[in-house]
Amino acid sequence: MRTMIKYLRQELKMSQKELGEKVGVTRQTINSLENGKYNPSLFLARDITQVFNKMIFKEKREEYFVIEDIFIFDDDYY
């Protein structure tokens, strides 16, 4: 699985530790997600998506990310 976490996090000038604290995981977990070494639970994927939605879109209700925008499943996986 590929993710947009690193790109979005860097756009927000947020560290791995800061993102981890916002979603209740360690910096190492965020690093593993960014490098494709760990697949998140659905709850963690939702929490990360919500953090990015709040920080990027703020109050714009017509724009938002869905989980599939941030977590990209490789076609070869299935």
SVG drawing of the C-alpha trace seen along z (x, -y; Angstrom):
<svg xmlns="http://www.w3.org/2000/svg" viewBox="-20 -27 30 38">
<polyline fill="none" stroke="black" stroke-width="0.4" points="0.0,0.0 1.2,-3.5 0.2,-6.6 0.1,-10.3 0.9,-10.8 4.5,-12.0 3.5,-14.5 0.6,-15.9 2.5,-16.0 5.4,-17.9 3.0,-20.3 1.7,-21.2 5.2,-21.4 4.3,-18.7 6.7,-16.2 6.0,-12.5 5.9,-12.9 3.3,-15.6 1.1,-13.6 1.5,-10.5 0.5,-12.5 -2.7,-13.8 -3.8,-10.2 -2.4,-8.4 0.5,-6.4 4.3,-6.7 6.5,-8.5 7.8,-5.0 4.3,-4.0 3.9,-7.1 7.3,-6.3 6.3,-2.7 3.1,-3.9 4.9,-6.4 7.4,-3.7 4.8,-1.1 6.0,1.3 2.7,1.2 -1.0,1.2 -3.1,-0.8 -6.3,0.3 -9.5,-1.2 -9.7,-3.3 -6.2,-4.7 -6.7,-5.4 -9.9,-7.3 -8.1,-9.3 -5.3,-10.3 -7.7,-11.3 -9.7,-13.4 -6.5,-15.2 -5.6,-16.2 -9.2,-17.3 -9.2,-19.6 -5.8,-21.0 -6.1,-21.5 -9.7,-22.2 -10.7,-23.7 -14.3,-24.7 -14.8,-24.1 -17.4,-21.3 -17.6,-20.9 -14.0,-19.7 -12.5,-16.9 -10.3,-13.7 -11.7,-10.2 -9.5,-7.4 -8.8,-6.2 -7.3,-9.6 -4.6,-9.1 -4.2,-5.3 -3.7,-3.9 -4.0,-0.2 -1.7,1.3 -3.4,3.1 -1.0,6.0 -2.2,6.7 -5.3,8.5"/>
</svg>
